[in-house]
Amino acid sequence: MHIVKPASMTKNRRIVIGDVHGHYDTLIALLDAVSPTSKDEIYFLGDLIDLGPKSAQVVDLVMRNKFHCLRGNHEEMLLDVVGTGEVSVDLYQSWLYSGGHATVDSYDSKIPQEHIDWIKGLPLYLDLGDYWLVHAGVDPNVPLAQQSAEQFCWIREDFHGNDQAIFKNKLIITGHTITFTLPGVKPGQIAAGKGWLDIETGAYHHNSGWMTAIDLNQHKVYQANSFDGRIRIMPLSKAIAKVESAKIASRRMRKRA
């Protein structure tokens, strides 16, 4: 199987892929729709693993093809368990509860050290100049240089509810939060907020099943569905639902009250 095809005369693309969560077959279908060439740059936003049945195969594919990949919160949980050589029972149980059992099964209970080392080396964000890729988001209340995996891999409402863009000259692309959990967004839609796009459309979730890739250069969206095998391709403008930050901020305040 050739994931990356020989380069053609067409201009190179930058393709960003949302959370995969072990859904290898869906990823293969999505990549087949995208049909990347050796000139294209492929970026994954993290959460390659957990919940779905083939995390080991997903990691191996991304490693083998030398695709760019960020660290997500599920990679963070895995490293909390196996990254230090000492296993915490509490952290292990928490990871299993969060979908890690599927990853353990896909590796037949033995994760190769090569895979662990590769995951350890994943960056927390990538700056592409006009786009800034990160798994979860950015804390608007903390200087960027002081932020860590706690913010970049885990943040939700403090980021989505911010009423001003983090950057003036670049758009943040995230995964992590399933888009239909945000106000006004339907399953499969990309969420657009103040200076950000969220492309985590819930490949593992039975209310959606969509895995999303976005072509940053041509403003095109590719999606594959984990449950019914559907493929759809559309302009980015047709895939977006705008999110009102005030509604998220209000929901956040109610939770904290």
N, C-alpha and C positions, 0 to 999 in steps of 0.2 A: 504494500500500500504506500503510495507516494503522497504524503500530506502536502509537501511543498512542490509545486510544479516548476519546470524551467521558466526562466524569465522571458517575457514577451517584450514587445516594443512599447507597451503601455506604461504610463507613469507609475512609480512605486506608490503603494498605499501604506497608511498606518492603521492597523486593525486592532481595536481594543475589545477584549472578550471578558464578559462578566463572570460571576461565580459559577463554577462547574460542579462542585460538590459531588465528585465521583461518578458523574453521569458521562462516562466515556463514549458510549454509543451515540448519545445526543451531540457530544462535542465533535465526533467524526462527521456526523451529518451536517453540523454547522460549518465545519471547515470545508467540507465538500461544496457547500453552497457559496462560501466566500472564495474558494479556489485560489488560495494565495500562491504567489510566485516567489522565487528566491530573492527578488528585489523588494518585496513587501516586508514591513516590520510588524511582527505580531506581539501584542502585549496582553498578558493576563493580569487581572486585578487581585488575584489571590483567592483563597478558599477553593483550591483545586480539590480538596479532600473532604471526607466525612459525608454522612447521610446517604449518598448514593453507593452503588455496589462495586465500582471499579476505580477506587482512588489510586491504587498502585499503578494501574495502566495509564491513568491521566498524568500522574507525576512522571512516569517513564517517558511518555510521549512528549511532554513539554521539555524535559531534560534533553532527550535525544535530538530534538529539533532545534535546541538552543534558542527557544522562544524567550522573550523577556517575560519576567513574572515578578509580581509583588508578593509580599507576605500578608496573609489575611489573619483574622482572629482564630480561624480553625488551625492554621499552621502554628500560630502562637500556642494554642492549647496542646498541640502535639509536642512542641518543643518543651513546654513546661513539664511534660511527662517523661520524655525520652532524651531530651537535649542535654541534660546534665550528667547522665549516667546513673542518677539516683531517682527511683520512682516513688513519688508521693501517692499513697493510696487514695487520699481525698481528691487530688488533682486528676488521677487516673479515672476515678468514678465519675467525676464531673465531665471529663472529656468523653467518656463512653456515653453518658446521658445526652450529650450534645451531638451525637452522631458518630463518635469515634469508633464505636463497635464495628461499623461498616468498613472503616479503614483497616482496622485490625484483621478483619476477616479477609479483606482483599489481599493482604500481605501474608496470609496464613500465619498470623501472630508473630511474624519476624520481619521488621522493617529494616532493609539493608542500610548499613552505615553510610553508603554513598548517597542514598536518598535523604537521610537525616542531615548530612553535611551540606547537601545542596539547599535544603530548606533553610538551614541556618544562615546561608549566605544570601537569601533573598532580601532585596532592599525594601524599605517601608514606603518609599514613594519614588516616582520618576518625573523629572521636569523635562518636558519636550519643547519648552520655549513658549508655544502658544497654548499648550495643554499641560495640566499637572495631574498625574495619575496617582491615586492613593486608594487603599482598600475601603476605608470607612468614611473618612473626611478629615477635617481640621478643626481644632478648637479655636473659635474666634477670640477667646478671652485669654489665650496663652501665647506668648511670642513663639513663632514657628521654630526657632532654634532650640527652644526648651521642650518641645513636644517629642513624644516617643511612641512606642507601639501602643501604649495605653490610649492615646488619642487616635493615631493613624489607623489602628486596626479595630477599634471598638466604638468610637463615638457615634452617636445617632442624633438625637433631637437638638442638642446644643449647636450642632453644625447645621442641620436642616432648618432650624428655626431662626437662624441668623438673618437679619433683614438687610445685610450689605454683603457684597461679594468680598471674598478673602483677597483675591488678586484683581487688579485693575486691567491687566493685559493678558490674562490667560484664564481658561475655563478648567475647572476641576472635574475630573471624571472619576466616579466611585462605583463600588459595588456594595456589598454588606447588607444594606437594608432593602428588603423586598419592596419594590416600588408600590405595589397595590396596598401596602400598609400605610402609605402616606395619603393625606386627604385629597380627594378628587382624582385619584389615579386608578385606572382599571387594570386588571391582570394583563400582563404583556406589554403595557405601555412603559416608556422611559419617562422618568420624573425629571423635570427641569425646575431648578430653584434659582436663588440669587447667586449667579456665578458658578453653578454646578449642574452636572447631569448625573443621575443615578441609573445605571444599566443593569442592576441586579433584579431580574424579572422572575426569579423563583423557579429554576429548572426542576427542583426537587419537590416543589409544593403542588399539591393536588388541585389547588385553586387556580393554578397557572400552567406550570410545566415548561414555560418558555426560557430558553437560553439565548442570550443576546450578544451579538458582535456589532460594533459600530466602526464604519470607515470614516476616520476623521478628515481625510482629504476630500472625499467625494460626498460627505454628509449623507451616507447611506446606512441603513440598518438591515442586518441579517438575523433571522431567528429560526431556531429549531425547537420542536416541542418533544419533551421526553415521553409523553404518554400516548400521543396519537400519530407521531411521526411527521406532522405538518412542517413545511418550510415556508417562510414568507420573507420577502425582500421589499423594502419600501424606502422612500426618502425619509431622512431624519425628521423633517417637519411634520410628517404624517404619524410618526411614532411617539411624539412627545405630548405629555400632559403637564401643564404648568402647575406648580405647587405654590400656594400662598404661605410664606414664612410665618405670617401672623397666626394662622390656624395651628401650625405646629408649635409655635411659642405658647399659644393659649393652652394647648393640650399638655405641654410640658409643665406649665404653671399649675394646672389642675392636679397633676400627678404629685407635685411637690407640696401642695397645700395640706 
